[in-house]
């Protein structure tokens, strides 16, 4: 297909009537809420378009794709045992972008037990599940796949309907009572089905540069904003569906969200530019983010590999014993309960303390008690610490 100039967002005037009236509003809010109309975005159809990018931007995107391929090949040969750590790091980074933060220990505990004290750990644990779905189950970027990802992310949130396109107007910024004066008003919900169908056609085209296609699909998805909540996390999980479907990543996960996290202001500026008809900033941002992600992921893998090797000289247990099998299991589950040990290692839950004792004596794990169930669990501070350090390097979190 021939290259074309990228279209800017359109707008349409929609009628607005507040469902809550003027009760509880400030004078300024009452004035905004009294306006009978607002401007909602109209997304252009992109299914048949191709972005016109400078040669330099295209070449840099291809360089980033080559780095992805090299890292993925490394995954297939030597990094694969650490893919679960990378998956968790990516889910944490994706959540951090929305200020949903928790420690790697609490997130892993929420994965194991389904509970935490603040709620954030459970939200990020849901993100881990959605990322895993993106990698293992969703094979193509389709509407059904997007709904499945959203359902995975939001199923425990009673305030929003999981896995269903929104049926109401939403907006970003401004007043809670009205879209009038909001920073951005996504398309009216009556346009969602057509817009999402158009987007998935674009996302599945085989004739586009892979990284540009990924960046533009993401920007268009966030502009459509098809859900009442969880759009950012769903959109970032969708990136991994596309990385997998496009053959860019075949063996594990590359934490692209961690790359985006290093420049969240640039991310929002790039989305704004895209909406005015300039896709170059979002493509360049995804290029830079991919390169940063590969560097950060390589460092995390190296640290976790070194941690695992250090256990060899510290743990006093027979080679091939159940204790060593539990040690390897910690790479996938940095928090282990007796139930998980029983399921994964085919042993009785009552034997879990005996199996974990040599690891606890060597300082590999510490033992804790879940606040709600009062059941014991074991966690490895070295690996959860490495994942927390990964989040710090990504740019937002400070420990």
TIKOL-736187 format. One record per residue (C-alpha): residue number from 1; residue in three letters; y negated, x negated, z negated. Coordinates in steps of 0.001 Angstrom, whole numbers. Layout:
{pt NUM,'ALA',{Y,X,Z}}
...
//
This chain:
{pt 1,'UNK',{0,0,0}}
{pt 2,'UNK',{-3532,-1195,668}}
{pt 3,'UNK',{-5795,-2290,-2128}}
{pt 4,'UNK',{-8415,214,-3216}}
{pt 5,'UNK',{-11430,278,-5503}}
{pt 6,'UNK',{-10509,1658,-8885}}
{pt 7,'UNK',{-11966,5079,-9696}}
{pt 8,'UNK',{-13969,5762,-12832}}
{pt 9,'UNK',{-13340,8654,-15176}}
{pt 10,'UNK',{-14841,11977,-14285}}
{pt 11,'UNK',{-16039,14581,-16758}}
{pt 12,'UNK',{-15961,18327,-17030}}
{pt 13,'UNK',{-17871,20752,-19167}}
{pt 14,'UNK',{-15689,22735,-21540}}
{pt 15,'UNK',{-16566,25576,-23911}}
{pt 16,'UNK',{-16293,24805,-27605}}
{pt 17,'UNK',{-16039,27132,-30566}}
{pt 18,'UNK',{-15402,25596,-33968}}
{pt 19,'UNK',{-12414,27062,-35751}}
{pt 20,'UNK',{-13990,26275,-39144}}
{pt 21,'UNK',{-17541,27488,-38638}}
{pt 22,'UNK',{-20349,25667,-40425}}
{pt 23,'UNK',{-18807,25657,-43912}}
{pt 24,'UNK',{-18929,22270,-45610}}
{pt 25,'UNK',{-20949,20578,-42853}}
{pt 26,'UNK',{-24101,18512,-43144}}
{pt 27,'UNK',{-27241,19642,-41322}}
{pt 28,'UNK',{-26575,17146,-38533}}
{pt 29,'UNK',{-22970,18278,-38219}}
{pt 30,'UNK',{-24001,21940,-38117}}
{pt 31,'UNK',{-26419,21156,-35299}}
{pt 32,'UNK',{-23683,19406,-33283}}
{pt 33,'UNK',{-21141,22130,-34018}}
{pt 34,'UNK',{-23569,24816,-32860}}
{pt 35,'UNK',{-23506,23490,-29290}}
{pt 36,'UNK',{-21343,25709,-27130}}
{pt 37,'UNK',{-20113,23073,-24647}}
{pt 38,'UNK',{-18884,19492,-24593}}
{pt 39,'UNK',{-17890,16916,-21975}}
{pt 40,'UNK',{-14173,16087,-21661}}
{pt 41,'UNK',{-12811,13241,-19583}}
{pt 42,'UNK',{-11078,13901,-16287}}
{pt 43,'UNK',{-8655,11076,-15439}}
{pt 44,'UNK',{-8368,10152,-11757}}
{pt 45,'UNK',{-4980,10224,-10058}}
{pt 46,'UNK',{-3650,6655,-9741}}
{pt 47,'UNK',{-83,7127,-8495}}
{pt 48,'UNK',{-895,5803,-5006}}
{pt 49,'UNK',{-3574,3254,-5928}}
{pt 50,'UNK',{-3438,-527,-6247}}
{pt 51,'UNK',{-6056,-2505,-8165}}
{pt 52,'UNK',{-8301,-4899,-6298}}
{pt 53,'UNK',{-8414,-8006,-8497}}
{pt 54,'UNK',{-9922,-11469,-8004}}
{pt 55,'UNK',{-7408,-14032,-6774}}
{pt 56,'UNK',{-7860,-16034,-9974}}
{pt 57,'UNK',{-6980,-13057,-12164}}
{pt 58,'UNK',{-3885,-12377,-10073}}
{pt 59,'UNK',{-2780,-16012,-10240}}
{pt 60,'UNK',{-3259,-16151,-14021}}
{pt 61,'UNK',{-1234,-12960,-14407}}
{pt 62,'UNK',{1587,-14527,-12399}}
{pt 63,'UNK',{1432,-17607,-14647}}
{pt 64,'UNK',{1845,-15368,-17683}}
{pt 65,'UNK',{4815,-13620,-16041}}
{pt 66,'UNK',{6409,-17041,-15503}}
{pt 67,'UNK',{5934,-17871,-19200}}
{pt 68,'UNK',{7543,-14549,-20103}}
{pt 69,'UNK',{10504,-15372,-17895}}
{pt 70,'UNK',{10926,-18802,-19479}}
{pt 71,'UNK',{10827,-17374,-22976}}
{pt 72,'UNK',{13261,-14620,-22027}}
{pt 73,'UNK',{15658,-17212,-20618}}
{pt 74,'UNK',{15373,-19122,-23872}}
{pt 75,'UNK',{16175,-15855,-25667}}
{pt 76,'UNK',{19393,-15542,-23702}}
{pt 77,'UNK',{20492,-19087,-24558}}
{pt 78,'UNK',{19379,-19834,-28109}}
{pt 79,'UNK',{16879,-17355,-29520}}
{pt 80,'UNK',{18914,-14148,-29368}}
{pt 81,'UNK',{20100,-14379,-33006}}
{pt 82,'UNK',{16434,-14121,-34012}}
{pt 83,'UNK',{15511,-11167,-31794}}
{pt 84,'UNK',{15486,-8757,-34750}}
{pt 85,'UNK',{12822,-10897,-36442}}
{pt 86,'UNK',{10708,-10783,-33279}}
{pt 87,'UNK',{11194,-7027,-33033}}
{pt 88,'UNK',{9972,-6557,-36582}}
{pt 89,'UNK',{7012,-8846,-35980}}
{pt 90,'UNK',{6020,-6863,-32905}}
{pt 91,'UNK',{6249,-3540,-34757}}
{pt 92,'UNK',{4092,-4927,-37567}}
{pt 93,'UNK',{1490,-6214,-35110}}
{pt 94,'UNK',{1403,-2895,-33232}}
{pt 95,'UNK',{759,-1062,-36498}}
{pt 96,'UNK',{-1810,-3593,-37718}}
{pt 97,'UNK',{-3993,-2754,-34720}}
{pt 98,'UNK',{-4426,705,-36289}}
{pt 99,'UNK',{-4971,-721,-39793}}
{pt 100,'UNK',{-1486,406,-40843}}
{pt 101,'UNK',{-398,-2634,-42812}}
{pt 102,'UNK',{2337,-3495,-45254}}
{pt 103,'UNK',{4288,-6574,-46223}}
{pt 104,'UNK',{7389,-7578,-44283}}
{pt 105,'UNK',{9426,-7130,-47462}}
{pt 106,'UNK',{8278,-3520,-48021}}
{pt 107,'UNK',{8799,-2677,-44360}}
{pt 108,'UNK',{12343,-4036,-44408}}
{pt 109,'UNK',{12978,-2158,-47661}}
{pt 110,'UNK',{11709,1064,-46073}}
{pt 111,'UNK',{14084,470,-43158}}
{pt 112,'UNK',{16992,94,-45570}}
{pt 113,'UNK',{16196,2865,-48041}}
{pt 114,'UNK',{13818,5220,-46250}}
{pt 115,'UNK',{11224,5095,-49036}}
{pt 116,'UNK',{8184,3163,-50215}}
{pt 117,'UNK',{5229,3655,-52535}}
{pt 118,'UNK',{2319,3839,-50084}}
{pt 119,'UNK',{3676,5386,-46893}}
{pt 120,'UNK',{2491,2541,-44672}}
{pt 121,'UNK',{5804,704,-44878}}
{pt 122,'UNK',{7632,3836,-43714}}
{pt 123,'UNK',{5205,4202,-40792}}
{pt 124,'UNK',{5823,626,-39682}}
{pt 125,'UNK',{9574,1063,-40204}}
{pt 126,'UNK',{9350,4019,-37796}}
{pt 127,'UNK',{7595,1693,-35382}}
{pt 128,'UNK',{10511,-732,-35669}}
{pt 129,'UNK',{12880,2107,-34749}}
{pt 130,'UNK',{10701,3087,-31780}}
{pt 131,'UNK',{10542,-495,-30533}}
{pt 132,'UNK',{14310,-721,-30814}}
{pt 133,'UNK',{14599,2517,-28825}}
{pt 134,'UNK',{12287,1047,-26201}}
{pt 135,'UNK',{14512,-1985,-25874}}
{pt 136,'UNK',{17950,-439,-26187}}
{pt 137,'UNK',{17734,3153,-24897}}
{pt 138,'UNK',{14781,3981,-22684}}
{pt 139,'UNK',{15509,2493,-19273}}
{pt 140,'UNK',{12557,3798,-17257}}
{pt 141,'UNK',{8981,4761,-18124}}
{pt 142,'UNK',{9333,8538,-17817}}
{pt 143,'UNK',{7752,11513,-19538}}
{pt 144,'UNK',{11033,12175,-21345}}
{pt 145,'UNK',{11128,8555,-22494}}
{pt 146,'UNK',{7552,8727,-23782}}
{pt 147,'UNK',{8293,11922,-25706}}
{pt 148,'UNK',{11387,10301,-27216}}
{pt 149,'UNK',{9361,7298,-28362}}
{pt 150,'UNK',{6730,9546,-29946}}
{pt 151,'UNK',{9393,11630,-31655}}
{pt 152,'UNK',{10887,8467,-33158}}
{pt 153,'UNK',{7504,7318,-34410}}
{pt 154,'UNK',{6210,10600,-35773}}
{pt 155,'UNK',{9266,12552,-36904}}
{pt 156,'UNK',{8430,12056,-40609}}
{pt 157,'UNK',{4762,13033,-40284}}
{pt 158,'UNK',{4341,16727,-41255}}
{pt 159,'UNK',{730,16778,-39969}}
{pt 160,'UNK',{1663,16300,-36314}}
{pt 161,'UNK',{4328,17680,-34001}}
{pt 162,'UNK',{6550,14805,-32933}}
{pt 163,'UNK',{7703,14398,-29350}}
{pt 164,'UNK',{5465,17157,-27950}}
{pt 165,'UNK',{2357,16868,-25778}}
{pt 166,'UNK',{-714,18081,-27617}}
{pt 167,'UNK',{-1903,21658,-27149}}
{pt 168,'UNK',{-5424,21171,-28457}}
{pt 169,'UNK',{-8516,19113,-27679}}
{pt 170,'UNK',{-8794,15810,-29526}}
{pt 171,'UNK',{-11627,13308,-29683}}
{pt 172,'UNK',{-12437,9861,-31023}}
{pt 173,'UNK',{-15449,9184,-33208}}
{pt 174,'UNK',{-18332,11547,-33909}}
{pt 175,'UNK',{-17890,14553,-36190}}
{pt 176,'UNK',{-14569,15856,-37434}}
{pt 177,'UNK',{-15622,19429,-36676}}
{pt 178,'UNK',{-16638,19123,-33013}}
{pt 179,'UNK',{-16128,16942,-29940}}
{pt 180,'UNK',{-19848,17195,-29208}}
{pt 181,'UNK',{-21272,13697,-29528}}
{pt 182,'UNK',{-17862,12016,-29917}}
{pt 183,'UNK',{-17455,8425,-28726}}
{pt 184,'UNK',{-14648,9460,-26378}}
{pt 185,'UNK',{-13170,12862,-25537}}
{pt 186,'UNK',{-9796,12613,-23746}}
{pt 187,'UNK',{-8762,15132,-21089}}
{pt 188,'UNK',{-8351,18773,-22022}}
{pt 189,'UNK',{-4751,19553,-22901}}
{pt 190,'UNK',{-4279,21811,-19876}}
{pt 191,'UNK',{-4410,18651,-17670}}
{pt 192,'UNK',{-1828,16616,-19590}}
{pt 193,'UNK',{1321,17473,-17652}}
{pt 194,'UNK',{-215,16562,-14296}}
{pt 195,'UNK',{-1847,13406,-15648}}
{pt 196,'UNK',{1363,12173,-17285}}
{pt 197,'UNK',{3406,12876,-14166}}
{pt 198,'UNK',{918,10882,-12088}}
{pt 199,'UNK',{1003,8026,-14608}}
{pt 200,'UNK',{4787,7721,-14647}}
{pt 201,'UNK',{4862,7560,-10842}}
{pt 202,'UNK',{2428,4627,-11004}}
{pt 203,'UNK',{4406,2976,-13810}}
{pt 204,'UNK',{7634,3049,-11784}}
{pt 205,'UNK',{6283,1656,-8509}}
{pt 206,'UNK',{8046,-1534,-7359}}
{pt 207,'UNK',{5215,-2867,-5180}}
{pt 208,'UNK',{2642,-3847,-7815}}
{pt 209,'UNK',{2037,-7048,-9755}}
{pt 210,'UNK',{4053,-6497,-12930}}
{pt 211,'UNK',{1462,-7539,-15506}}
{pt 212,'UNK',{-1383,-5666,-13800}}
{pt 213,'UNK',{840,-2596,-13591}}
{pt 214,'UNK',{1672,-2911,-17295}}
{pt 215,'UNK',{-1979,-3295,-18327}}
{pt 216,'UNK',{-3236,-417,-16198}}
{pt 217,'UNK',{-424,1909,-17265}}
{pt 218,'UNK',{-1287,1177,-20878}}
{pt 219,'UNK',{-5017,1769,-20339}}
{pt 220,'UNK',{-4390,5018,-18455}}
{pt 221,'UNK',{-1971,6219,-21141}}
{pt 222,'UNK',{-4481,5566,-23920}}
{pt 223,'UNK',{-7163,7321,-21869}}
{pt 224,'UNK',{-4969,10392,-21365}}
{pt 225,'UNK',{-4235,10345,-25116}}
{pt 226,'UNK',{-1374,12827,-24780}}
{pt 227,'UNK',{-636,13323,-28492}}
{pt 228,'UNK',{-2613,14433,-31512}}
{pt 229,'UNK',{-1711,11157,-33249}}
{pt 230,'UNK',{420,8082,-32647}}
{pt 231,'UNK',{-931,7409,-29153}}
{pt 232,'UNK',{-1583,3726,-29774}}
{pt 233,'UNK',{1838,2953,-31220}}
{pt 234,'UNK',{3576,5046,-28557}}
{pt 235,'UNK',{1607,3323,-25812}}
{pt 236,'UNK',{2539,-106,-27135}}
{pt 237,'UNK',{6199,884,-27413}}
{pt 238,'UNK',{5981,2072,-23809}}
{pt 239,'UNK',{4950,-1458,-22828}}
{pt 240,'UNK',{8387,-2643,-23898}}
{pt 241,'UNK',{10080,52,-21844}}
{pt 242,'UNK',{8185,-1273,-18829}}
{pt 243,'UNK',{8878,-4926,-19623}}
{pt 244,'UNK',{12565,-4058,-19769}}
{pt 245,'UNK',{12600,-1736,-16754}}
{pt 246,'UNK',{10636,-4199,-14629}}
{pt 247,'UNK',{13010,-7053,-15384}}
{pt 248,'UNK',{10331,-9148,-17101}}
{pt 249,'UNK',{12263,-9154,-20379}}
{pt 250,'UNK',{16019,-8738,-20405}}
{pt 251,'UNK',{17324,-10330,-23608}}
{pt 252,'UNK',{15074,-9427,-26511}}
{pt 253,'UNK',{11443,-8702,-27280}}
{pt 254,'UNK',{8189,-10529,-26656}}
{pt 255,'UNK',{5554,-9467,-29230}}
{pt 256,'UNK',{2790,-8538,-26790}}
{pt 257,'UNK',{1011,-6402,-29399}}
{pt 258,'UNK',{613,-9521,-31529}}
{pt 259,'UNK',{-1296,-11030,-28631}}
{pt 260,'UNK',{-3543,-7974,-28347}}
{pt 261,'UNK',{-4157,-8135,-32090}}
{pt 262,'UNK',{-6034,-11425,-31793}}
{pt 263,'UNK',{-8951,-9672,-30050}}
{pt 264,'UNK',{-9107,-5992,-30956}}
{pt 265,'UNK',{-12792,-5739,-30062}}
{pt 266,'UNK',{-12033,-7198,-26637}}
{pt 267,'UNK',{-9182,-4679,-26346}}
{pt 268,'UNK',{-11483,-1699,-26910}}
{pt 269,'UNK',{-14154,-3181,-24637}}
{pt 270,'UNK',{-11532,-3626,-21901}}
{pt 271,'UNK',{-10457,17,-22272}}
{pt 272,'UNK',{-14084,1093,-21938}}
{pt 273,'UNK',{-14482,-1038,-18794}}
{pt 274,'UNK',{-11312,445,-17311}}
{pt 275,'UNK',{-12710,3924,-17819}}
{pt 276,'UNK',{-15814,3007,-15837}}
{pt 277,'UNK',{-13702,1833,-12903}}
{pt 278,'UNK',{-13147,-1859,-13685}}
{pt 279,'UNK',{-9480,-2741,-14354}}
{pt 280,'UNK',{-10033,-6514,-14351}}
{pt 281,'UNK',{-10853,-6927,-18097}}
{pt 282,'UNK',{-7700,-5109,-19265}}
{pt 283,'UNK',{-5530,-7143,-16873}}
{pt 284,'UNK',{-7095,-10395,-18035}}
{pt 285,'UNK',{-6683,-9351,-21662}}
{pt 286,'UNK',{-2989,-8586,-21147}}
{pt 287,'UNK',{-2584,-11947,-19412}}
{pt 288,'UNK',{-4150,-13826,-22327}}
{pt 289,'UNK',{-2257,-11690,-24855}}
{pt 290,'UNK',{1069,-12409,-23193}}
{pt 291,'UNK',{485,-16152,-23344}}
{pt 292,'UNK',{-568,-15964,-27011}}
{pt 293,'UNK',{2445,-13797,-27784}}
{pt 294,'UNK',{4866,-16343,-26308}}
{pt 295,'UNK',{3296,-19148,-28364}}
{pt 296,'UNK',{3337,-17107,-31586}}
{pt 297,'UNK',{6875,-15860,-30985}}
{pt 298,'UNK',{8145,-19374,-30293}}
{pt 299,'UNK',{6676,-20574,-33567}}
{pt 300,'UNK',{8231,-17686,-35505}}
{pt 301,'UNK',{11635,-18339,-33987}}
{pt 302,'UNK',{11363,-22052,-34787}}
{pt 303,'UNK',{10428,-21323,-38397}}
{pt 304,'UNK',{13280,-18828,-38889}}
{pt 305,'UNK',{15751,-21215,-37245}}
{pt 306,'UNK',{14667,-23995,-39604}}
{pt 307,'UNK',{14969,-21665,-42591}}
{pt 308,'UNK',{18500,-20709,-41604}}
{pt 309,'UNK',{19483,-24353,-41126}}
{pt 310,'UNK',{18100,-25247,-44558}}
{pt 311,'UNK',{20567,-22861,-46158}}
{pt 312,'UNK',{23452,-25023,-44956}}
{pt 313,'UNK',{22728,-27674,-47571}}
{pt 314,'UNK',{21892,-25273,-50389}}
{pt 315,'UNK',{24519,-22537,-50455}}
{pt 316,'UNK',{27776,-23370,-52235}}
{pt 317,'UNK',{30332,-21195,-50503}}
{pt 318,'UNK',{33330,-21713,-48271}}
{pt 319,'UNK',{32562,-21846,-44536}}
{pt 320,'UNK',{33498,-18576,-42865}}
{pt 321,'UNK',{33287,-16674,-46149}}
{pt 322,'UNK',{31754,-13251,-46487}}
{pt 323,'UNK',{28768,-14891,-48163}}
{pt 324,'UNK',{27971,-16827,-44976}}
{pt 325,'UNK',{28392,-13678,-42927}}
{pt 326,'UNK',{25862,-12034,-45249}}
{pt 327,'UNK',{23522,-15006,-44707}}
{pt 328,'UNK',{23614,-14442,-40956}}
{pt 329,'UNK',{23074,-10721,-41529}}
{pt 330,'UNK',{19793,-11551,-43275}}
{pt 331,'UNK',{18374,-12617,-39912}}
{pt 332,'UNK',{18618,-8991,-38782}}
{pt 333,'UNK',{18125,-7360,-42182}}
{pt 334,'UNK',{15855,-9464,-44432}}
{pt 335,'UNK',{16455,-6810,-47089}}
{pt 336,'UNK',{20085,-5929,-47756}}
{pt 337,'UNK',{21480,-3083,-49835}}
{pt 338,'UNK',{25071,-2754,-50993}}
{pt 339,'UNK',{25495,59,-48490}}
{pt 340,'UNK',{24386,-2080,-45553}}
{pt 341,'UNK',{26601,-4945,-46674}}
{pt 342,'UNK',{29548,-2557,-46904}}
{pt 343,'UNK',{28871,-1060,-43470}}
{pt 344,'UNK',{28216,-4339,-41672}}
{pt 345,'UNK',{30797,-6585,-43354}}
{pt 346,'UNK',{33570,-4069,-44047}}
{pt 347,'UNK',{33677,-4536,-47811}}
{pt 348,'UNK',{33385,-2310,-50848}}
{pt 349,'UNK',{29820,-1778,-52105}}
{pt 350,'UNK',{30980,-2843,-55549}}
{pt 351,'UNK',{31702,-6327,-54162}}
{pt 352,'UNK',{28134,-6825,-52921}}
{pt 353,'UNK',{26827,-8618,-56059}}
{pt 354,'UNK',{29682,-11125,-55903}}
{pt 355,'UNK',{29086,-11790,-52192}}
{pt 356,'UNK',{25343,-12295,-52695}}
{pt 357,'UNK',{25600,-14402,-55865}}
{pt 358,'UNK',{25876,-17818,-54086}}
{pt 359,'UNK',{22839,-16937,-51962}}
{pt 360,'UNK',{20914,-15874,-55051}}
{pt 361,'UNK',{21915,-19050,-56923}}
{pt 362,'UNK',{20686,-21155,-53978}}
{pt 363,'UNK',{17303,-19395,-53891}}
{pt 364,'UNK',{18011,-17889,-50474}}
{pt 365,'UNK',{17659,-14329,-51790}}
{pt 366,'UNK',{16110,-12604,-54744}}
{pt 367,'UNK',{17417,-9413,-56264}}
{pt 368,'UNK',{15286,-6303,-56668}}
{pt 369,'UNK',{15691,-2687,-57732}}
{pt 370,'UNK',{14482,180,-55598}}
{pt 371,'UNK',{11890,2174,-57537}}
{pt 372,'UNK',{13221,5569,-56466}}
{pt 373,'UNK',{17001,5240,-56315}}
{pt 374,'UNK',{17212,2456,-58934}}
{pt 375,'UNK',{19790,779,-56693}}
{pt 376,'UNK',{19905,-2973,-56202}}
{pt 377,'UNK',{18868,-4811,-53067}}
{pt 378,'UNK',{18580,-8453,-52026}}
{pt 379,'UNK',{15777,-9927,-49939}}
{pt 380,'UNK',{14965,-13315,-48484}}
{pt 381,'UNK',{11374,-14401,-49292}}
{pt 382,'UNK',{11516,-17207,-46727}}
{pt 383,'UNK',{12126,-14939,-43746}}
{pt 384,'UNK',{9811,-12128,-44847}}
{pt 385,'UNK',{7198,-14797,-45540}}
{pt 386,'UNK',{7612,-16175,-42014}}
{pt 387,'UNK',{7061,-12683,-40567}}
{pt 388,'UNK',{3961,-12210,-42739}}
{pt 389,'UNK',{2642,-15585,-41537}}
{pt 390,'UNK',{3252,-14403,-37975}}
{pt 391,'UNK',{1025,-11372,-38659}}
{pt 392,'UNK',{-1698,-13620,-40082}}
{pt 393,'UNK',{-1624,-15826,-36986}}
{pt 394,'UNK',{-1884,-12721,-34816}}
{pt 395,'UNK',{-5415,-12344,-36074}}
{pt 396,'UNK',{-6087,-9324,-38287}}
{pt 397,'UNK',{-4094,-9612,-41475}}
{pt 398,'UNK',{-5176,-11877,-44311}}
{pt 399,'UNK',{-2849,-12668,-47193}}
//
